[in-house]
Amino acid sequence: MSRGRLKGLFIIRNEVMGSLLINPTFSAFSYMIGCFIFMIGYFPTPRSIYSGSNNYNESVVLEGHSPKLVWMIIDALRADFTQDDGKVAFLDKMKNAGHVRSYVALAEPPTVTLPRVKVDNNVTRHLSAELARDDWDVLILHYLGLDHIGHLAGPNSPLIGQKLSEMSDVMETLYRGIGRFAKRGPPPVLVVCGDHGMSEAGSHGGSSAPETQVALHFVSPLYAGQRQAEPGRRVRQLDLAPTLAALLGVPVPAESVGRVLEDAVLPLGRRRLAAALINTGRQLLRLSGNLPHAAASADVEAEILSRAEQLLSSEPGQDPEEAAERAAAAASGAVQRLQAKLLAGTAQHDPAAMVLGALLLVLTLVASCAAPGPVSAAALSAAVLGCAAALLLLCGLLPGGRLCAADGAAPALLLVGAGSLGVAHLCSAAGRLSRRHRLRDIWPHLSPLDWLLCGGCGLHLLSLGATSFIEEEHQTWYFFTTTLWLLLLWSELRRRPGAPRSAGRRGWLCAAQLLSCGLLRRWNQTGDKWLHLPDIGDWLTAEGHRPWLAAVWAAGLLPLAVLLSVSGGGDGAGWAAAGALCLLLRGLADERLLGVARLPAAAGLWSAQAVYLLVLSGALWPSAGGRVARLRRSWLLLGALLVRPHNLAAWAGCALQSGALLAWLDTLPAPAPLTAALTAHWTGMAAFFYMGNSNSLSSVDISAGYVGLTGHNSAVAVLLTASHTYAGPVLGLLTALQYGEKHRCFRAVLHALVTVRGLVLLVYCCLSAAFLHHIFVWTVFSPKLLYEAAWTAVVAAVAAVTSMAVRR
């Protein structure tokens, strides 16, 4: 090959590389990778403190026989469900008889569990046969129906009371069934608890009191005649493991950092309790040796435990009970102090991964804001050498990180890939900016409206540094969107009588947007401080309002059917009619809508599956309105399927808003990609909160992941849940991109949307790192970071799908 051809080929490849690095879709995925690396370092992975030895150091033998134990786990059994008289009749009866030790167990956030199929009858139908047998020591039952009801109807639904009554009957059956074992040894123990609580919206995953305060009850004749000192006192959920071990007379689990609940074990004897406390202390003492900050005081606690052990093995002539009491008191104090130090140091952050992730976000943002052009040969060669140097320097300056010190090929590939990507972005941006491009050459001149929109985005970034603004972020977007349309309406009203006809049309569209904003913001209360206030959704779902719910649902379905028909250019009337019919059939099969299902459940299942087929066919259906238009039309149908019945009208309102926004953008005198991107971004974020979402994980509606499914499929459940959660923001993206395709500025609109996403993500990652030790880091900043990361992944997916569709 001649030197000229080789040089030409190299230039062509560099041109391709340059266009790739500034491709919005490529940038979106680069943001996603950077955020993922940042979160590896931000979220502390529990440090392994188990030495791997099977020696449990059971220095003291647990004397006496151990009772049989039944452990009944009721998913989402929050504390107040069993504290209110009358909800669980069996527990109330046992409390009056003095046979209960009651606690409020504090679960650690995030209170998230994996989805499961929830059929309680499969548990109960085996009870009689198991209780009749004698070949077991522990019986474990897990009931999931209460959690399922919470996700579907919330904690105030009458179904909650019915399920708690059913659980009370099961407890009664269990208690009577195990009563016969009391004649052969210590009375058996029934343990009733939940794994997490339930938010006021019926979900879980956050750190609010209803989600983290869980019921915990020990029921047994053992406790008869011994009054509990502090009924309902708060304990850690992790204290359950050593307590169960003490009751059963088995070693404490290898990595347990819990402490024994003393009043639950004391009826088996004070010596048994003292021995359990000493063994728990030895367990915690051994684990403390693996943590430097806890090992410093280990010698002192070891001496205390040794004295307690000596007291327990008292010499003849001493009162055994008095010696056991003193031993238990000494061991209890040592256990409490050891646990506190262990819990303070069992997790660690990775600063190296945080810096690397944030650096990749910065370089991607800089490169995407640079002017287009080929990458120089120096950029490609520096991407290899600079990557190795940067990673070595980073890991050297920030030692001890998990990512830099991890073994295996995956971490190494992640480091090299991220480093190469970041250095390539840096070299690409430097090569372009060195050609004397200035910001005013890169970005077009901004209109007053663009300045307003950019200023609002800047204010939003500043608000992310305050926890109250994060918790009540919906107020920010409600204020922005309302102010935007109010100012635009005012500007249209000030026009002179001789203005073009399009000006009058813009005025009506602004007025419609303003009215819809006022209505939709009252549909679902969200946030934190005012979540308890009544809203339209609460009124519709209240008992006695079923006819109104059905009427509002039908009123929402009608405009949706019209929008489905016209949103793709008016050539999908049959497709829209089929979609509306399937939605109608599913509504008639949904007992939440009319109180009683008017069609069999199978009809609702088949109609939902038919909607999925229509969504896929609609995305591929030829449309006169453009390829993005058919994607937007399919998204409207999918969102209508996934929302709860009371939110269908709200979803129709969001769809009408997006249609009005498209119509308003079409009246602008010239293509305005930045205006389209930012207005759609604002309306999409407002729609996110209109549908009842918030920055708390508990607002995620898990039930949307099972619409139309007959069983559990993790991938499909995650996809459907994400689609439901981000239905409003994705609708905003598709609205802006449809405008871009129509006015031949698709790439510019997508570039603006991705750049805004990257900027928000970068700023929030930096703020999260700055507030890493804030008191609300796990309750406010961390859930918001998860939402930002998930939204970045969704933006990347939308960018990829729409880019491929437009290029076809």
N, C-alpha and C positions, 0 to 999 in steps of 0.2 A: 504494500500500500504506500502511495506517495506521501511525502511530508505534508503537501497541501490538503490532500483528502483527509489525512489523520487530524490535521488541525481543524478542518471544517467539521468533522465528526465530533471532535471534542467540544467545539463551540455549541453544536446542536444539543449535545447531552447537557451541557451547562445551562442552555436555555430551558431545557425540560426541567432540570433541577430547580432553577430559579422560579419557574412558574408553579412547581409543586410546593415549594416552601411558602409561597404567598397564597396558595389555594385556600379558600375559607374552610373547606371541609377538612383539609390537612391540618389547618390551624386548630380547628375544633377538637380533633382527636389529640393533638399535641397538648392542648389545655387539659383534656381529660387525663392524659398520662401524667402530666405535672401534678394535677390535683391528687391523683392516686398515690404518687410517691410522697407528697406532702402528708397525706393522711396516714401513711405507714409510720411516719415519725410522730405525728400529732396524737394519735390514739395510742395510749400506752398498752403494750401487750403485757399481760401478767407474767412476771418473772418466775421461772421455775425455781422453787425453793426446796424441791424434793431431791434428796441425794441419790435416790434409786435403790436404797437399801430396803429389804423386806423386814428388817429388824425394827419392830415397833417400840422397843424398850418398855414393855409392859412390866415395869419394876414391881408393881403391886397387883396381886391377883384379886379380881373382883369376886368377893365371897357371895355365897348364896345362890339360889336358883333364879333363873331369868324368866320373866313372863312371856307368853306368846303376844305378838304385837301385830296389829292390823293398821296399815298406813293408807289412809284414804285421801288422795290428792284431788281437789276440785279446782279445775282450771278457772282462773279469774275470780277466786273467792276473796273479795276484798273484805277488810276488817269489819266495816259497818254492816255488812250483810248478816253477820252472826251476832252483832252487838245489840241490834234492835230487837226488842221482845216480839215474839210471834212469828218472825220470819223462818226460824229453824226451831221447830217445837221441841225436838229431841234434845238439843243443846240447852234450851231453857229449862227443861225438866231435870237434866243432869246437874245444871248449876244450882237449882233449888235443892237438890239432894246432896250437894257438896262433893260431887264425883268428878269435877272438872278442874284442870289447870289451864287458864286462858291467857293468851299473849297476843300482842300485835307484832308480827314479824315484819321487819323492814327489809324489803328486797332492794338490791342494788340496781340502779338504772344503768343502761337502758333495759326496761322490762319487756324484752322482746323474746318470743319463742317461735320455733318453727311451726308453720301451718300443718295441721293434721286433719284427717277425716274424723268428724265428731259424732259418733253414734254410741250413746251411753248404754243402750240396751245390750250391746255386745259384752259389756262388763257385768251388768246386773244378772243376766240370765245364767251365769256360771256360779253365782254366790252359794246357792244351796248345796251344790255338790262339793264345793271346796270346804265349806264350813263343816260338813259332815265328816271330813277326813281328819286324821291325826298326824299326818306325815309332813307337817310344815311348822316352822317357827315364826316366819314373817309372811304376811299377806299384803301385797301392794295393789291398790286400785287407783286408776286415773280416769276421772270423769271430765269430759270436755264440753258437754252441752251448755253449761253456764256461759263459757267464753263465747260460744257460737251465738247464743242469744244476744249477748252484749254487742257483738259486732253488727248484728242485724238490726236490733231494735233499741239498744241502749240500756242503761241500768235502771231506768224508771219504767220500763215496760212491764205490764202485768205478767208477761211470760217469765220474768225473773222470779217473781213470787212463786209461781207454779213449779219452776225448776228447783228452787230452794226447798219447797215442800216435798218434792220427790226425793231430794238428797237427804232430807230429814228421815224419811221412811227407810231409805237404804241404811242410814246410820243406826236406826232402831233395829233393823234386821241383823246387822253386823254385831251389835252389842248383845243382842239376845243369843245369837249363834255362838259367840265366843265365851258366853257366860259359863258354859259347862266345864271349861278348862280350869276354872277357879278351884274346883275340888281336888285337882292334881298338883297344884303348886301355887305360885303367886298369881293374884288376879290378873287377867290379860289387860292389855292397854290398847285403846283405839285412838289413833292420832289422826286428826282432821285438820287439813291445811290447804292453802292455795299456793300456786307458784308465782302469781303476780296479781295485781288488782285490776281495776277497771275504771277508766276515765269517765267523766260525765257524758262524753260522746259515745261511750261503749267500747272504746278501743284500749290499747295499752302500748307501751314502748317508751313513754316519757318518764319524768321524775316527779310528777305531781303526787300529792298525798293519796288520793284514791287509787293511784296506780302502784305505789310502793308499799302501802300499808296493807298487809295480808293477814288473814285470820290464821290462828294456830291454836289448837285445842288438844289437850291430852285428857281422855275420858277413861276412868277406871274406878272400880271400888277401892283401889289402893288409897285414893285420896279422901275417902270418907272419914269424917271426924277431924280432918286437918284443914283448917281454913287457910286459903291462899293469902299471903300478905298483901300483894299488889295485883289484884286481878286485872288483866288487860294491859300489863306493863309492856313497854316496847323493848324488843330484843332484836338481834340480827338474825336474818334468815339462815345464815351459815352456822348459827349455833345449834341448828336442828341435828346435824350429823353427829357431833360428839354426844349429844343427849340421847339419841337413838342407840348409839353404841354402848353407852352406859346402861341403858335399860336392858339391852340384849346381852350384855356381858361379853362383847366382842371388842377387838382393838379399834382405836380411832382411825379413820381413813388416812392414807399416807400424806396427803397434802391439805388436810383440814386445818383451818386456822380459827375454828369456832371454839366456844366455851360451853361447858355443861350448864343447862338450865337447872339450877340446884333444887328448886322446889318441885320439879317434876320427877327427880330421882330420889329425893330424900325419903319417901315412904318405903323404899326398899332397904333402908337402914343407913345410919349415919356413917358407918364404916364403909359401906358400899359407895356412898357419895364421896367420902374423902379419898378412897382409892381411885375413883373415876377422875377426880380433880387432879390428883397427883400424876396419873397417866397422861391426862390432857396437857398438864404443864410440861412433862417430859417431851411430849410430842412438839409443843410449841418451842421448847428450848432447843431441840435438835434443828428445827427449821430456822431458828434465829441465827444459828451458826453460819448460814449461807448469805446473810445480809449484814454488811459491815456496820450499819448504824444500829442494828439490834444486838449484834454480838458484844458490844461494849459493856452492856449491863447484864450479860448472860451469867457471869460468875455469881453475881449477887442473887439472882433468881434461882440459880442452881443450888445455892446454899440454903435458901428458904425451902425449896422443895425437898432437899435432903432432911432438914429438920422435921418437916411435916411427915416424911416417911418414917422417921425414927419415932415420932409420936404415935403413929398408927400401929407400929409394932411395939407397944408399951410393955414394960417389964411387969412381972406379977406384983400385985399390990396396988397398982394404979387403977383408977376408974376407966374402963375401956371407952365408955361413952364420952366422958369428958375429954379423954385424949383424942378420940376421933373428931370431936367438935373443934378442938384447937387445931388439929391437922387440917381439917376442911377449911377453916378460916384462913390459915396461912397459905394453903395451896390456892384458894380462891383469889386472894390478892395477887399472887404471882401470875396466875393465869390471865387475869384482867390486864395487867401491865404488859405481859408478853404479847397478848393479842393486839393491843393498841399499837405497839411498835411494828409488829409484822404487817398489819394492815396499812401502815403508813409507807411501807417500802416494797410492796410486792408488785409494783408496776413501774415502768420507766418509759420516758419519751426517747425519741431518736432525733437529736438535732441535725445530724448529717442529712437524713432523709428529708427533713423539713426544709433545710436550706436548698438542697438539690431540687426539690419539687418547686419551691418558690422561684428559684433561678430559671428553671425551664419555663415557667409561666411568664416571667419578665422577658426572656429572650424571644418567646413566641409572640408576645404582644408587640415588642419592638420590631420584629421582622415583618409582622402583618401590617404594621403602620408605615413601613417603608415603601418607596415607589417600586413598581415592577421593573424587572430587568434580569439579565443573566447573572449567574454566580461565577465569580472569577475562579481561576485554577487555584489561587491561594486559599480560597474558602474551602475547597474540597480537601486539599492536603492538610489544612489547619484543623479540619473537623476530626481527623484521625489523631494527630499529635496533641492537639489541645485537649481532646477528650481525656486521654490518659493522664496528662499533667493536672487537669482540673480535678479529676476524681481522686488522684493521689493527694493533692493538696487539701481537698475537702475532707477526706477521711483522716488525714493527718492532723488537721486543725480541730476536728470534732470527733475525737476517738470515743469508743464505747458504744457507738450506734449499732443497732441490730442489722441494718441494711449493709453497712460496710464490713461487718464482721461475720455475716452469715455465710454458711457453707452451701455448696451446691451450684448448679449452673444457672438456675432461674434468677437469683439475685444478681449474679455477675452480668447476665445478659440484660437485665433491667438497668443496671448502672451504666453499662457501655452504651446501650441503646438510647437512654435518656441523655447521657452526656454527649453523644454524637449529635443527637437531634438539637440539643441546646447550642452547641458550638457551631453547628451548621447554620442555625438561625442567626447567631451573632455575626458570623462572617458574611452571611447574605445581607443582613441589614447594614453592616459596615460598608460592604461593597457598593450598595445602592446609595446610601446617604453620603458617601464620599464623592459622589458625582454632583455635589452642590445642590441636591434637592432640598428644598425648604418645606416646612409644614404647609405653608399657603399654596405650594405647588402640588403637594400630595393630596390635600383635602380641598374640595371645592369651597368657594366662598359661601359662608353660612348665611341663611336668611334669618330675620328676627325670630321666626318660629323655631328654627333649628337651634338658635342660641337659647331659647326658652327650654326646649327639650333637653339640650345638653346640660343646662344649669340645673334642671330638675334631677337628672341622673347624678350629677355631682353632689347635690344635697342628699340624695339617697345613699351615696357612698359614705358621706360623713355620718349619717344616722346609724350606720352599722357598727359604730364604735360604742354605742350605748345599749345596754341590755333591754331597757324598756322599749326602745325603738325596734329592736329585733322581735321582742314578744308581740308588739302591737304594730308590726310592719304593714298590716293591712290598712291602717289609718293613713300611712304615708301615701300609698298608691291610690286610696280613695280620694285623698285631698288633691293629689296631682291630676288625676283624670277629671275630677269635677272642675278644678280650676282651669285646666286646659280647654275644656269645651265651653266653659263660661266665658273665658277671654275670647275664644274664637267666635262665639255667638255675639258678644259685644262688638267685636270688630266688624262683623257682617252687618249688624244693625246700624253702624255708623256710616255705612257706604251711602253714597249719593243716589238719588232716584235713577240716574242714567246708567247704573252699573249693569254688567251682563246678567243674563238670566241665570247663569250658573252660580252667581253670588247669592241669589235668593234661595236656590236649592241648597247651597252649603249652609245657609242659616237654619233651614228646617232640619237638616241632618244634625247640626250641632245641638239644636233644641232636643231632638229625639235622644241623642247620646246623653245629654244632661239628665233628662227624665229617667232614662233606664239606669243610669248610675245611682240615682237616689233610691230607686226601687230595689235593685240587686244588692246593694250594701246592707239592706235590712232583711235579706232572705235568710242568711246564716250568720249568727254571732260567732266570732272567732277571736283568736288572740288569747290573752290570759286574764286581764283585769275585768273585762265585761263579758266573758264567755257565759256566765250564768244568766245574763239578761234574756228575756223571751224574745223570740224572733218569729218570722213568718213560718219557717220550717218547723219550729216547735209547735206552733198553733195548728198547723196542718196535720202533724202526726199525733196530736193529743187524742185521747179517747173521746168519742162522740163527734169527731170532725171528719169521719171517713167520707161522707158525701162531698164535703168541700175539697178534700184531698183528691178524690176522683175527678171532680170538675176542673180543678186546677191542672191536674195531670193531662186531661183531655185538651184543655186550653193550651197547654204547652206542646202537645203532639201535633196539633193542627198547623201552627206556623212552621214547625220543624219540617213537616211534610212538604210545605210550600218551598221552604228554603232548599231542601234536598232536591226538589224538582228544578229550581232555577239557578242554583249555585254553580252548576257545571256547564252553564251556557244554555240551559233550557231544553237539552236533548235527552234528559234522563227521567222523564215523567213516569215511565213504567217501572224503572228501577226504584224511584222514590216511593211509588205507591206500594211496591212489594216490601220495602223497608218499613214503611209506616204500618202496614198490615202485620208484619212480624212483631213490631213493638207493641201493637194493640193486643195481639194474642198473648204475648208474654205478660203484659199488664193484667190481663184477665186471669192468668194463672198465678199471679203474685198475691198472696193473702195480705201482704202489707198494704195493698192499695184499697181493697174493698172489705177487708176484715175476714172474708171467706173467699177462697179461690173459686172462680167461676168455671175454670177449666182444669183438667188434670195437670199434675206437675210435669208429666211427660210433654204436654203441649208447650209449656213454658220453656222446657229444655230444648225441644226441637226448634222452636221459634228463635231462641237465642243463637243456636248453632246456624240457623238459616241467615241470621243477621251477619255472622262472621263471614259466611260465603258471599253475601252481598257486599260487604266491605272490601273483600279481596277483588271481587269482580268490578266494583265501582272504581277501584284504584287503577284498573287496567282498561276500563271502558273508554272508548274514544270520545272525546269531549270537545265541543266547539270553543269552550272557554279556556282551554289550555291544560297541560298535564298537571300542573300544581293545583288547578281548580278541581280536578277529579280527586286528587288526594285530599283536598280540603273537604270535599263533599263526603267522601268515605269517613273522614275523621268525625264529621258531625254525626253521622249515623252510629259510629262506634261509641262516641260519648253518650248519646242518647240511650244506648243499651246498658252502659255500665253504671250510670247514675242511679241513686235511689229514687223512688217514686216522687217524693216531695221536691226533688231537685230537677226534675225534667223541665219544668217551666223556667227555672233559673238557667238551665243549659240553653233553652230556646232563647232566653234574653241575651245570653252571651253570643249566641249565633247571630241574632239580629244586630247586636252591637258591631260584630265583625263585618257583617254585610253593609251596615251604614258607614263604617270606616272605609271600606273599599269604595263605596259610592262617593264619599267625600274626597278621597285621594284622587279619584278619576276626574274631579272637577278642577284640580290644580292646573294652572296654565302650562306647566312644563314638568317633566319627570323629576321627582324629588325622592331619590332613594334613601337619603338620611332621614327625611321627614317620615317616610313610610315605615322605616325600620324602628324609629324611636316611638312613634305613636302606637304602632302595633305592640312594641315591647311594653309600653305603659298599660295598654288595655289588656294585654295577656296576663300581666302580673296581677292586675286588679281582678281578673276573672278567676285566677288561682284562689283568691280569698273569697270571692263571691260564692264559690262552690263549697265553702265550709272548711277549707284547708287552713293550716297555720304552720308556724315553724316548730311545732311540737310533734314528735313522732306519733303521739296518740291520735292525731287527726287523720292518719292514713287509714283509709277504709279497706281493710283486708278482704272483706266479703266481695269486693269487686273482682278479686282474682279468681273467683269460682263461678262466675256467671257463665252458664252454659256448659259447665264441666260436670262429669259424672264421678270423677275421682280427683286425687291430688296429683298435679304435675308442677314441679317447682318452677321450671322455666316459663311455662304458660302463666302460672299464677303471678310471678314477678312482672311479666310483660303486661298483663291486664291491670295489675295494681298500679304500675307506673303510668299506664295510659289513662287511668281514671284520675290519678293524682295530678298529673300535668296536662289534663285535657284542655284547660283554659289557656295556659301559656303556649302550648303547641298550636292551638287555633290562632293565636296571635301571630306566631311565626309563619304559618301557612298563608294567613291573610296578607302579610307583607310580601312574601315570596310570590304569591299570585299576582299582586300588583307589579312586582318586578318583572315577572315573565311577560305580562301583558304590555308593559311599557319598555321592554328591551333593556332593563337595568337589573336583571336578576342577580348577576354576580355582585354588583355594587350593594344591593340590599342585603344579600347574604353576608357579604364582607362586613357591613356595618353591624348586623345582628351578632355575628361571631365575635367581633371586636368588643362590643359591649359586654357580651358574656365573659370574655377573657378578662376584661378590666374589672368587672365586679368580683370575679373569682379571685383574682390576684389581690385586690384590696382586702377582701374578707379573709383570705388565708393569712395575710400579714397581720390583720387585726386579731385573728384567732391566736396566732403565735405570741403577739404582744400581751394578750390576756390569758396566757396559758395557765397561770396560777390564780385566776380570778375565782371568787367564791361561786360564781354561776357558770363556770366553764363547762360542766357536764349537763346542766339544766337548760342553758340558753345557747352558748356558742357552739357546742358540739353538735346538737341536733340541726342547727342552721347550716353547719358545714356539710353535714350529710345531705341535706336538701340541695345545697349548691352543687355538690359533686354529682348527685343524681340528675339534676337539671342540666349540667354540662354534658353528661353522657346522652341525655335525650336530645339536646341541641345538636350534638355530633351526629346522632342517628338521623335526625330530620335533615340536616345538611347533606348527608350522604345520599339519602333516598331522593330528595328533591333534585340534587345535582345530577344524579343518574337519569331521573325522569326527564329533565329538561334537555339533556344531551342526546336523548334518543331521537 
